[in-house]
Amino acid sequence: MHLRKIIAAVLIPFTAAVLVGLVVLWPGGAPAHERTGVGFDRQTQDATVTKVVEVSCKEAGASGVPPTGDTSTAEGSSAVQQEQGTCKRATIRVDSGDDKGRTFTEIVQPDQSRQLHEGQKVVVAYEPSAPKDLQYSVTDVNRRLPLALLAGIFAVAVVVVGRLRGVMALISLAISFMVLNFFILPAILQGSNPLVVAVVGASTIMLVALYLCHGLSARTSVAVLGTLISLLLIGILGSVFIDWAALTGNTDDNTGLIHGLYPTIDMSGLLLAGIIIGSLGVLDDVTVTQTSAVWELHEANPSTGWRGLYRAGIRIGRDHIASVVNTLVLAYAGAALPLLLLFSIAQSSVGTVANSELVAEEIVRTLVGSIGLVASVPVTTALAALVVSADRTATEPALEASAAPARAGRGRRRKR
C-alpha cells in the first residue's frame, strides 16, 4: 500500500498537470493563411477521368525540349523519345466544388510515372490566378476507397482477435488521432513551444491509451510510470544531441514550406517533438509487456522476492530489447531507403552519408529512441517487481495456512 500511495502521489499531480497543460495550450484551431499553391498547400477537388485517347506526342506538343537528334544527353534522349512516342490525351471532369461538372484535358507523356485510364478517380489542383484553361491539373490519384477498406479490415481483425480489448484499443487509437489533429498540430502552428506541446499531447495519449486498454490498476500505473520516466530520458537526450549536432529540422521541401509559412515555429523543437511522439507507441508496448510479465511471474510463484522477480523479468526484457530495437532501426531505415539509394548511387562514403543532416536526423532519432526503449526495460521491471512483491506480506499467511492442511491430507492418504 505504501508503494501504491507513492505511485499515486506521482501520477495524480502529473495527470492534473497534463490537464492544465491541455487547457492552457489549447489552440482553438489552426491559424488561417493565404494558400501558396506549392506542395500540399493547394486547393484540391475530386475528379474523374472520363475519356482517354492516344495521340502523337509531336502533335500534342508534349515535348519539353525540341529534339536535336543527339541522344548522348538525358535531355536529348528524353526529347527524342517524346517526339517519336505516343502520348495520351485525358479528359477529366471535376466532381466537387464550385466548378462541379467542368471538364479539362491533360496530356500524359509515355515516360510519366502516373498513367491515367478511363473511369479513374483522381485529385485535381485548382489555381484561380492561372488562365482559365490551365486552372486545373491532375495532382494525384484518389485512394480513399482502398484506404477505407483496408482500415475496415484492420478494425475487424482487431475486434475479432482482441474482443473487448480490441474495441478499447480502437477507441484509444481514435482519441490519439483526435489529440494529434485538434491539439498537437494546431498548437504548434499557433506558435506554442513544440517540445511542451509534444510532452503534453504525448502524455495525454499515454494516459488515455494505457488506462482505457488495460484498466485502472496498479499494474497499469506501473507501466505509465515506466513510460513517463523513459520519455523524460528521451526528451533530455534528444534535446542535448539535437543541439550538439546542430540539427535544424529544416531538411526537405515539406519542412522548408512549413518554415516559410510559419517562420516562428522552432524547427529543431519540432524535430524533438517528433522523436518523443514517435517513441511513445513502442514504449507503451515495452512497458506494458514487462509489467504484465512480472505480474504473471508473481502469480506463478507468489513466494518469489522482488530480486527474483526482477532477475526473471529482466531476462524476458533482454529478448524484448533485441527485437524492438531492431524493429525501430529497420523502420527508420525503410522510411529513408530512397535517400540511402541516392547516396549509394553517388558512391559516397559511410562517413559522408552519416554526416549529412538528412541522415544525421534519422540517426539521432533512432538512437535516442532506442536508448529510451532500452532504459524502459530495467526501470519498469524494477518498479513492477517492487510493487507486486509488496503484496507478499498480505498474501503469504493465507497461502501458508491453506497449504498446510493440504500437505497433511496428502500425507495421510499415502499412509493408507
C-alpha positions in Angstrom: 0.0 0.0 0.0 2.9 2.4 0.7 4.3 1.8 -2.8 0.9 2.3 -4.3 0.5 5.5 -2.4 3.9 6.7 -3.7 2.8 5.9 -7.3 -0.5 7.7 -6.8 1.4 10.7 -5.3 3.4 10.9 -8.6 0.7 10.1 -11.2 -2.2 12.1 -9.8 -0.3 15.5 -9.8 1.2 14.5 -13.2 -2.3 13.9 -14.6 -3.5 17.2 -13.2 -0.6 19.0 -14.8 -1.4 17.4 -18.1 -5.0 18.6 -17.9 -3.8 22.1 -17.0 -1.4 22.0 -20.0 -4.3 21.0 -22.3 -6.4 23.9 -21.1 -3.6 26.5 -21.3 -2.2 25.4 -24.6 -5.5 24.5 -26.3 -5.2 26.3 -29.7 -8.9 26.5 -30.8 -8.0 25.6 -34.4 -5.1 26.2 -36.9 -4.4 29.7 -37.9 -5.5 30.8 -41.4 -3.1 31.7 -44.1 -3.1 32.5 -47.8 -2.5 29.5 -50.0 0.8 29.4 -51.7 -0.1 26.8 -54.4 3.0 24.9 -53.6 3.1 21.2 -52.5 0.2 20.3 -50.2 -0.7 23.9 -49.8 -3.1 23.9 -52.8 -6.9 23.9 -53.3 -7.9 20.5 -54.5 -11.1 18.9 -55.8 -12.3 15.4 -56.6 -12.5 14.5 -60.3 -13.0 11.6 -62.7 -11.1 10.7 -65.9 -14.0 10.4 -68.4 -12.1 9.7 -71.7 -8.5 8.8 -72.7 -7.3 8.8 -76.4 -3.9 8.1 -77.8 -2.3 11.0 -79.8 1.1 11.7 -81.2 3.4 13.5 -78.7 4.6 15.7 -81.6 1.0 16.8 -82.4 0.1 17.2 -78.8 3.2 19.4 -78.2 4.2 17.4 -75.2 7.9 17.6 -75.8 9.5 19.9 -73.4 12.8 20.2 -75.3 13.0 20.5 -79.1 14.6 17.3 -80.4 18.0 17.7 -81.9 18.7 14.0 -82.7 21.5 14.0 -80.1 20.8 11.2 -77.7 24.0 11.5 -75.8 22.4 13.6 -73.1 19.4 12.8 -70.9 17.5 15.8 -72.2 18.1 15.0 -75.8 17.2 11.3 -75.4 14.0 12.1 -73.5 13.1 14.8 -76.1 13.5 12.4 -79.0 11.5 9.7 -77.2 8.7 12.1 -76.5 8.8 13.4 -80.1 8.5 9.9 -81.6 6.3 8.3 -78.9 2.6 8.1 -78.3 1.0 10.2 -75.6 -2.5 10.2 -74.1 -5.0 13.0 -74.0 -7.2 12.6 -70.9 -10.4 14.4 -70.4 -11.1 15.0 -66.7 -14.4 16.0 -65.1 -14.4 18.0 -61.8 -16.8 16.3 -59.4 -16.8 18.7 -56.4 -16.5 22.4 -55.6 -18.0 25.4 -57.4 -16.9 24.2 -60.8 -18.6 20.8 -60.5 -19.2 19.3 -64.0 -16.4 21.4 -65.6 -14.1 19.4 -67.9 -10.5 19.9 -69.0 -7.8 18.0 -70.8 -4.4 16.9 -69.8 -1.6 15.3 -71.9 0.1 12.3 -70.3 3.6 11.5 -71.7 4.7 7.9 -72.2 7.5 8.1 -69.7 5.3 9.6 -67.0 5.1 7.5 -63.8 1.4 8.1 -63.3 -0.7 6.9 -66.3 -4.4 7.7 -66.4 -7.2 5.4 -67.6 -10.9 5.9 -68.2 -13.1 5.9 -65.1 -10.2 6.5 -62.7 -10.9 8.7 -59.7 -8.3 11.5 -59.3 -7.5 14.6 -57.3 -7.0 17.8 -59.2 -5.3 21.0 -58.0 -7.0 24.4 -58.6 -5.2 27.6 -59.2 -7.6 30.5 -59.6 -5.0 33.0 -60.8 -4.0 30.9 -63.8 -5.5 31.2 -67.3 -8.9 29.5 -67.5 -7.7 26.5 -69.5 -4.8 26.0 -67.1 -6.6 26.4 -63.8 -7.0 22.7 -63.1 -4.3 19.9 -63.2 -4.2 16.3 -62.0 -2.1 16.1 -58.9 -2.8 12.6 -57.5 -4.9 9.5 -57.6 -7.9 9.3 -55.3 -7.1 6.5 -52.9 -9.9 6.9 -50.4 -11.8 3.7 -51.2 -8.9 1.2 -50.9 -7.6 3.0 -47.8 -11.0 2.9 -46.1 -11.4 -0.8 -47.0 -8.0 -1.6 -45.5 -8.9 0.4 -42.4 -12.1 -1.6 -42.1 -10.3 -4.9 -42.4 -7.8 -3.8 -39.7 -10.7 -2.8 -37.4 -12.5 -6.1 -37.9 -9.3 -8.1 -37.3 -8.5 -6.2 -34.1 -12.0 -6.7 -32.7 -12.3 -10.4 -33.7 -8.9 -11.3 -32.1 -8.9 -8.8 -29.2 -12.6 -8.7 -28.4 -13.3 -6.1 -25.7 -9.6 -5.2 -25.5 -9.6 -4.7 -29.3 -12.6 -2.4 -29.1 -10.9 -0.4 -26.4 -7.7 -0.2 -28.5 -9.6 1.2 -31.5 -11.3 3.8 -29.3 -7.9 4.8 -27.8 -6.4 5.0 -31.4 -9.3 7.3 -32.4 -8.6 9.5 -29.3 -4.9 9.6 -30.2 -5.7 10.9 -33.7 -8.0 13.5 -32.2 -5.3 14.7 -29.8 -2.9 14.9 -32.7 -5.2 16.7 -35.1 -7.1 19.0 -32.7 -4.3 19.8 -30.2 -0.8 19.0 -31.1 -0.7 20.2 -34.7 -2.8 23.4 -34.3 -1.0 24.3 -31.1 2.4 24.1 -32.9 1.0 26.2 -35.8 -0.2 28.8 -33.3 3.4 29.3 -32.1 3.5 27.3 -28.9 6.7 25.6 -28.0 6.7 22.3 -29.9 8.5 20.4 -27.1 6.0 21.5 -24.5 3.1 20.7 -26.8 4.6 17.3 -27.6 5.1 16.4 -23.9 1.5 17.4 -23.0 0.0 15.7 -26.1 2.0 12.5 -25.7 1.2 12.3 -22.0 -2.5 12.7 -22.8 -2.3 9.9 -25.4 -0.3 7.7 -22.9 -2.7 8.1 -20.1 -5.8 7.6 -22.2 -4.4 4.6 -24.2 -3.0 2.7 -21.2 -5.8 3.1 -18.8 -8.5 2.7 -21.4 -7.0 -0.5 -22.8 -5.6 -2.1 -19.6 -7.9 -0.7 -16.9 -7.3 1.5 -13.8 -5.0 -0.7 -11.7 -1.6 -0.8 -10.0 -0.2 -2.8 -13.0 -1.2 -0.1 -15.5 0.1 2.6 -13.2 3.5 1.0 -13.1 3.5 0.9 -16.9 2.5 4.5 -17.0 5.3 5.5 -14.6 7.9 3.5 -16.6 6.8 5.1 -19.8 6.9 8.6 -18.2 10.5 8.1 -17.0 11.6 6.8 -20.4 10.0 9.7 -22.2 11.8 12.1 -19.8 15.1 10.4 -20.7 14.3 10.6 -24.4 13.5 14.3 -24.2 16.7 15.1 -22.3 18.9 13.1 -24.7 17.2 14.4 -27.8 17.5 18.0 -26.7 21.2 17.6 -25.9 22.2 15.8 -29.1 20.0 17.8 -31.5 21.7 21.0 -30.2 25.2 19.4 -30.1 24.8 18.1 -33.7 23.4 21.4 -34.9 20.3 19.8 -36.4 17.9 22.5 -37.8 15.0 20.2 -38.6 14.6 22.0 -41.9 15.9 19.4 -44.4 13.4 18.9 -47.1 10.7 20.6 -49.2 7.9 20.0 -46.7 9.8 21.4 -43.6 11.0 24.3 -45.8 7.4 25.1 -46.8 6.3 24.9 -43.1 9.1 27.3 -42.1 8.2 29.6 -45.0 4.5 29.8 -44.0 5.2 29.9 -40.2 8.6 31.4 -39.6 8.0 31.5 -35.8 7.9 27.7 -35.5 11.1 26.3 -33.9 12.0 23.6 -36.4 14.6 21.9 -34.2 11.9 21.8 -31.4 9.6 20.2 -33.9 12.2 17.6 -34.6 12.5 16.8 -30.9 8.7 16.7 -30.6 8.6 14.1 -33.4 11.1 11.9 -31.7 9.0 12.0 -28.4 5.7 11.2 -30.2 7.3 8.6 -32.4 8.9 6.7 -29.5 5.7 6.7 -27.4 4.0 3.9 -29.3 6.9 1.5 -28.9 7.4 2.5 -25.3 3.8 1.6 -24.4 4.4 -1.9 -25.9 7.6 -2.5 -23.9 6.4 -1.1 -20.5 3.0 -2.9 -20.6 4.7 -6.2 -21.6 7.3 -6.0 -18.9 4.8 -5.1 -16.2 2.5 -8.0 -17.3 5.4 -10.4 -17.3 6.4 -9.6 -13.8 2.8 -9.8 -12.6 2.4 -13.2 -14.2 5.7 -14.4 -12.7 4.4 -13.4 -9.3 1.1 -15.2 -9.9 3.0 -18.4 -10.8 5.2 -18.2 -7.7 3.9 -15.8 -5.1 6.8 -16.5 -2.7 9.4 -15.0 -5.1 11.0 -11.8 -3.7 11.5 -8.7 -5.7 15.1 -9.6 -6.6 14.0 -12.9 -8.1 11.1 -11.2 -9.9 13.5 -8.6 -11.3 16.0 -11.1 -12.5 13.3 -13.2 -14.2 11.7 -10.2 -15.7 14.9 -8.7 -17.0 15.7 -12.0 -18.8 12.4 -11.6 -20.6 13.2 -7.9 -21.2 16.5 -8.7 -22.9 14.7 -10.6 -25.6 12.2 -7.8 -25.9 15.0 -5.2 -26.3 16.7 -7.2 -29.1 13.6 -7.4 -31.1 12.2 -3.9 -30.5 15.4 -2.1 -31.2 15.9 -4.0 -34.4 12.3 -3.2 -35.4 12.8 0.5 -34.7 16.1 0.8 -36.7 14.7 -1.1 -39.7 11.5 1.0 -39.6 13.6 4.3 -39.9 15.9 2.7 -42.4 12.9 1.7 -44.6 11.5 5.2 -44.4 14.9 6.6 -45.5 15.5 4.0 -48.2 15.2 6.3 -51.2 17.6 8.7 -49.6 20.1 5.9 -48.9 19.8 4.8 -52.5 20.8 8.3 -53.7 23.9 8.2 -51.5 24.7 4.7 -52.9 24.4 5.9 -56.5 26.7 8.8 -55.7 29.2 6.3 -54.2 29.5 8.4 -51.0 31.5 7.0 -48.1 29.7 6.0 -44.9 31.2 9.0 -43.0 29.9 11.4 -45.6 26.4 9.8 -45.6 26.2 9.8 -41.8 27.4 13.4 -41.6 24.7 14.8 -43.9 21.9 16.4 -41.9 19.2 14.3 -43.6 20.8 11.1 -42.4 22.1 12.5 -39.1 18.5 13.4 -38.1 17.4 9.7 -38.6 20.5 8.5 -36.7 19.7 10.8 -33.7 16.0 9.9 -33.9 16.8 6.2 -34.0 19.5 6.1 -31.3 17.7 8.4 -28.9 14.5 6.4 -29.2 16.4 3.1 -28.8 18.2 4.3 -25.7 14.8 5.2 -24.2 13.5 1.8 -25.1 16.5 0.0 -23.5 16.2 2.1 -20.3 12.5 1.4 -20.0 13.0 -2.3 -19.5 15.1 -2.2 -16.2 13.1 0.8 -14.9 9.7 -0.7 -15.5 10.8 -4.2 -14.4 12.2 -2.9 -11.1 9.1 -0.8 -10.4 6.8 -3.8 -11.2 8.8 -6.1 -9.0 8.8 -3.7 -6.1 5.0 -3.2 -6.3 3.9 -6.8 -6.8 6.3 -8.2 -4.2 4.9 -5.9 -1.6 1.7 -8.0 -1.7 3.6 -10.9 -0.1 3.1 -9.6 3.4 -0.6 -9.8 3.0 -0.9 -13.0 1.0 1.8 -15.3 2.5 0.0 -16.1 5.8 -3.2 -17.0 4.0 -1.3 -19.1 1.5 0.7 -20.9 4.2 -2.5 -21.6 6.2 -4.2 -23.1 3.2 -1.2 -25.1 2.1 -0.5 -26.8 5.5 -3.7 -28.9 5.7 -3.4 -29.9 2.0 0.1 -31.2 2.7 -1.1 -33.1 5.8 -4.0 -34.5 3.9 -1.8 -35.9 1.1 0.5 -37.5 3.8 -2.4 -39.4 5.4 -3.6 -40.6 2.0 -0.1 -42.0 1.3 -0.1 -43.9 4.7 -3.4 -45.6 3.8 
